[in-house]
Amino acid sequence: MFATPAYAQAAGGDAGSFVGALLPFVLIFAIMYFLLIRPQQKKMKEHKAMVDALRRGDKVVTQGGLIGKVTRVKEGEGTDFAELEVELAEGVRVRVVRSTIAQVLSKTEPAD
């Protein structure tokens, strides 16, 4: 008829075939780690160090694009919720969450 004869296969595979099948997934994960995850972690660590070093008088840019000078640093519960008071123009002050600072334009010298 139209049916083809079935061929018997070996009962069970080699350990080498399992490693060979797993190797592409390991390589893809390693490439993703070194190209995406590791640089992002490094960038986050640098941003946290920059934000922790903020002090009064620093000129900063927020993530919203506002440029201002830090007039007061308020410590909150943990570093995530610490606030800054930023003066955008003369007499215009806003409270900003510390982690939303995108860039420091100019740093002030520490007081003795």
C-alpha positions, 0 to 999 in steps of 0.5 A: 500500500502507501505506508512506508516501513518503520525503521527501528531507532536506538533505545536511548540517546547519548549524553553527547547529544544532550550536551550538543542540544544544550550548548546553543542555549548556553551560548545564547545566554552567555552572549545576552549576559555580556551584551545586555545584562552586564552593561545595564548593571554597570550603568545602574551602579554608576547612576546610583553612585552619581545620585548618592554624591549629589549635594547642595549647589550641584547643577542637575538635569532631571529625567523630565528635562528640567535643569536646575540647581540643588538647594536642599537634600532631604534623606528619606526612608532608604535612598530610593525615596530621598528627595532633593529640592531643585531651584529651576528659576529664581524663586521657583523650587520643586521637590524631586525624587533623587533617583529621577536625576539623569545627569549632573552638569556641574559639581560644587566643591565640598565644604571644609 
